[in-house]
Amino acid sequence: MKISNLIRLALLALQRNKLRALLTMLGIIIGVASVITMMSIGEGSKQSINASLSSMGSNMITIMPYSNEPGGARMMGSNLKTLTIADVDALKKNAPSIAGISPLVSSSGQSINGANNWPTSMQGVSPEYLDIRKLIIKEGIVFSEQDIKTSAKVCLLGKTVVDNLFPNGEDPIGKIIRFGKIPFQVIGILATKGTSNFGQDQDDIIIAPYTTVQKRILSSIYFNQIYASAIAEDASDAAVAEITRTLKETHRIREGQENDFQVRTQAELMTMMNSTSSMMTALLTAVASISLVIGGIGIMNIMYVSVTERTREIGLRMSIGARGIDILLQFLIEAVMISVTGGVIGVLLGISASLILPSILNWPTVISEFSIVISFLVCAITGIFFGYYPALKASNLDPIEALRYE
């Protein structure tokens, strides 16, 4: 029998039970739509993270305190005390592949302007920090090296802090605010950076000379981190080697001892974040794929029911010359049509959801052609796999027994 005739018979059989066919498709529809949506969210997140990290400077290098405690416990964070101004001075002198360097100390607290107050964080840095992190001064000026030497009580404000401390639209430049009990003069306003991919408000910040934060707020000589930038992106590896060698000397770390610091480049951070993002995408896609398996089981179930209902029809067709392969192909085509039709609807829903999500939940999405192609292939394979056994059962029926079936 011609394939075109088999397709026509399959269509007629599905039209006779439209509601049942639609309900059978639901598992496939939900599964395909979920897979495409999850993959588009994962790809969108990956690209957004890469863009965000690139905006900070592809040649940025971060130096962090690190400790390997007895018993194998590894610690890395701002509370460890290993980085000092001696390290910064040594790096300036002995690391020619570094274009700029800035220490960083931070403290959380309450910022106050008259009756207005706002909980925020203050970062103590050097002027080079703004170039390293691609921060732009929208109004005012940056503090100078002289301000660093004198531990001047001057600061730069992010837009979120400005909006909360000066809600009536006053010009903050030249005004005195307090961070805790310490007064600071506002000398500059930072350009808006917006929310990071990790949900952090990058404009909720106050920046001041690192010496001021160390002496007047933290009473500490240690840094939370040191930021540096290589002279070029392809010089990052050389800069890392120079930094590692220099810090080993200043920290007097002997051969075989583990470093009490860790150096990371933007490329390493991108790789780590992409790896995490890919793993989460794979996990979410695997969970969404469960709906496809459920949909396939639904197809198998409904095809078994269909074979039972149409046993006499099968016997009649066999008695007038239909071969077993014709019966098998007819039911197999029905299963594939249910699966592929559900797949088409699922693809449309998945694409629609991927386009709508950014405006509703502010999640970045990128629709991948690969996910659409894979969804179609999976739908076809699902229809063939779960429809084959019911179709085989139909093709193996004894014509005489089938005609006698009530």
N, C-alpha and C positions, 0 to 999 in steps of 0.2 A: 504494500500500500504506500502511496506517495506521502512524503512528509507533510505536504501542504494539506492533504486530507486529514492527517492525524492532528495537525494543529487546529484545523476547523472543528474536528470532533471534540478536542480538548476545550476549545473556547465555548462550544455549546454546552458542555458539561459544567463548566464554571458559571455560565450565565444562568443555568437552572438553579444554582445554589449561590447566589451573589453574596448574601449576608454571611453564610458559612465561609466562603472563600475570603471575604474581607477580614473576618475574625481570625482566620488562620494566618493571614498576612501580618497581623498586629505584632507578633513577636519579631518577625523579620524587620518590619518598619521601625520599631523602637530600637532594635539592635543596631541597624545600619545608621540611623540618625544619631544615636549615642556615640558610635565609633567615630563618625566624621566630626561631630562636635568636639569630642575629647581630643582628637588628633589636631584639630584646628586651634584649640585652646593651648595645647602643648607647644605647637609650632609658633604660635603668636607670642607665648611667654618667652620662648627661647630667643626669638628675634628681638623682642623688647628688652630682654636682659642684656643681650649683646650690644644693642644700641645704647643702652644706659651706661654700660661699662666703658664703651668706646668714647662716650661723651666726656668721661672723666679724664680721658687721655690714654691712648693705647700704650704709651711708654711709661706709665706710672708704676712705681714700685712701692710696696708697703713693707715696713719692717716692724715686727711685733715681738713682744716678750714671749718667751717660751720656756717651759720647764718640764723636765722628766723626773717626777718624784720617785722616791724609793717605793718599790712594789709595783712599778710599771704604770703608775697613773701619770698621764700626760696632760699638761695644762698649758693653755695659751690664752692670753687676755690682758686687758688693761690693768688688772689688779696686781700683776706681777711686776717686780721692780728689778729691771736689768738695764734699761736704756737711760742714758744721761747725756748732758751737753757735751761731755768728752767724746762720746760716740759721734755726735753731729760734727764736731770740730775735726775729728780724725777722718771722717768720710769726705768732708770738704777738701781736705788736704791730700788724701790718698786714693780717691776714686774719680779719676778724670772722665769716666764715662757718664758721670752724673751731671745733669744740667742745672738742677735745682734741688734743694732739700729743705724740709721744714719739720721740726718736732711738733707733736700734738699732745696736749693735755686737756682733759675735759671734766666738767663738773655739772651736775644737775642742781637746779635751785629755782627760786622765785624771783622773777624780774618785776620791778615796781616802778610805776610812774604816777605819782600823786595817788589818786584813788583807784587807779587801774593796776592790776597785777596779772601775771601770766607765768605758769610753770614751764620752764624751758631748759635748755642746756647751753653752757658756755664752753666754747672751744678756744684754747690758747694755742696760737700758732705764730709763725713768722710770716712776713709779707709774701714770701715765695709760695706759700701754701695756696694762695688764690690762683696763681698761674698753674701750679701742679694739678689742682682740682677743677680747673676751668671755671672758676667763679668770677663773676663780673660785678664791678661796682656801678650801680645805677646812678647814685647821687653821692656827693661828698668825695672823700679821699681815703686812701689806705694808711694805716699807721706805719711809721718809719722804723728804721734800725735804731734811731735815737730813742724812740718810744720803747723798743725792746730793752735797750740798755738801762733806761730809767724806770722800767716797770710802770709805764704811764697807764693811768686809769682811763683809757679810751676804748671804744668798741665800734663794731659794725653790726647792724641788725638785719635779720632776714625779714621778708615781707609779712610772715605770720606774726612775728613779734611786734612789728610796727602796727599792724592792724589791731592788735589787742591792747597795746600800750598807748596808742594814739588813735582811738576810735573816731575821733571827730575830724580827722583829716589834717591835723597840725603837722608842720614840718619838723621831723625829729632831729635834723642836723643842728648840732650845738646844744641840744637839750641834755639834762642830767637825769639818768635813770639809776636805779639801784639793782644790783644783783645780790640778793641776800641783804647784807648790811653795807656792802661796798658800793660807793657811788662811781658811775662811769659816764664819761661824756660821749655822746653819739657823734661820730665824725663821718660815718658813711652808711649807705643803704645798699644791700646786695640785690642784684637782679633776681627775679623769680626763677626758681628751679623746678617747682612742682613736687608731686609725690613720686617717690622712687618705686621700682618694681616690687619692693618688699613692703610697700604700704607706709613707708616713713615719709613724713613731711620734711622735705629738705630745706624749707624756708623757715622752719621753727628752730632758729639758731641765733646765738650771739657769738661773734668772733672778737677776740682781744689778743694782745701780745701774750705769748706763752709765759714770759717771765712774770707778768702781772698775775696770771691765774695761778702759777706755781707759788708765788710768795704771799699773795694777799688772800687767796681762797683755799688752796690745797695745803700749803705749807709743806711742799714736797719738792725734791730735786729730780724726781724720776718722770719719764715720759710714758704716756699710754701707747703711743706709736710714733714712728718716724716715717714721713712720706718723702719720696724722692721721685725725680723724673730722669729718665735716660736721655742722652743727647739726641737719640733717634730710636725709632721702634726696633730696628735691627741691632741696636747696641744694648738692648735690655739684658741679654745673657752675659755680656761682658760686665755690665754694671752690677749684676747680681754677684758675679764672681769676685769683683773688687770689694763690694760691700761685705760679703761673707769673710773674705780674707782679712779685711780691716777690723771688723768686729771681733773676730777670733783673737786678733792681737790685742785690742783694747780690753777685752774681757779675759785675756790670759787663758784661753781654752787650749789645752794641750792636744796633741794628736791622739785620736781614739776617744776623746771625751765628746759628749753630745753638746751641741750648741744650746745656749740659753736665749736664743733669738731665732726667729724664722723670717725668711725673706720671700715675698710673693710678688709676682708680676701680674699685670692685667690679663695676659694670655693664660696663665695658670688659673686665675680666678674664673675666666670665661669657660675654660675647659671643665672646671669643677662644677660650675653652675649649669652648664649644658648637660653634663652627665647626670646631675640630679634631676633636671627638668625632663630629660629623656626617660629616666627611670620612672618618674611619676606619670608621664604620659603613657608609658607602656603598661603601668599598673592600672590606670584609669581605663585604658582601651581594653585591657583584658577583662575587667569587671563589666564593661559595656558589652563585650562580645558574648557574655553569658546569655544575653537576650537572643542572640542569633542561634545559640544551641537550643534554647527553649522554643524558639520559632521553628527550628528544624524538627524538633520532636512533635510539635503541633502539626506540621505538614505530614509527618509519617502517620500520626494518629488519624488524621482526617482522610488520608489516602486509604488506610486500612478500612475505615468506615465506608468509603466510596466503593471499594472493591466488593465489600460484603453486600451493599445495596444494589450493585449492578451485576451480581453474579449471573442472573438469567440473561442479561444483555450480552455478557461475555460469552456465555455458552452459545447463544444464538449466532453471534458473529463468527465464532469458531466453526459452527456447523455449516456455515455458508462459505468457508474457505479462508477465514482470517488465520494467519500464522501466530505462533506464540510471540515471535519478535514484534509483530504488529500490535498485539495487546500490551506487551511490555512498553513499547515506545509511546503508546497512547497515554498510559498512566504516568510514565516518566515525564512526558511533555507537560502534562497537567501540573505535576509537582514543580517542575522548573518554572512554569509560567506563574504559579502562585508565588514562588520565591523571588523571581526576577521582578515581577510587578511590585511586590512589597519592597524590594530593593530600590526601585526607581522612586517610589513614594518616600522611602526613608532617606534617600540621597537629597531629594528636594527639601525635606524637613530639616536635615542636618545642615545643608547650606543656609537655609533661612535662619536657623538658630544661630549659626556662626556669624551671620551678618547682623543679627539683632542684639546678641549678647554684649558687644562693646558699648552700645548706647544705653543698655539697661544696667549692667553690672560693672561697666568700665573695665572689662577684661579684654586684653588684646587677643585677636584671633587672626589666623592666616589659613585660608582654605587650601588644602593640599590636593593637587590632582592625583597624587599617588593614593591618598585615602579613598577617593571616589572610585578609582580603577580597582583597588583591592576589594572595596565593598561589593562591586558588581561581580568580581570573580568569586568571592565568598558566597554570594547569593546563589550563583549558578551551581557551585560545588555543593552547597547545602541542599538545593533542590534535587540534585542528582543523588547525593549520598542518602538523604532521608526518604527520597521517593523510590529508590531502586527496589528495596525489599517488598513494599506493597505491590509495585508493578510486577516484580518477579512472581509473587504469589498469584496475581491475576493471570499471568501468562502460563502458569503451570496447572491451572484448573482443568479438570476433566470435562470436556464439552457435555457429555451425557449427564454427569452429576450436576453440572451447572444448570442445565435445562430443567432438571427436576427440582432445583432449589426454590423453596417458597419464601 
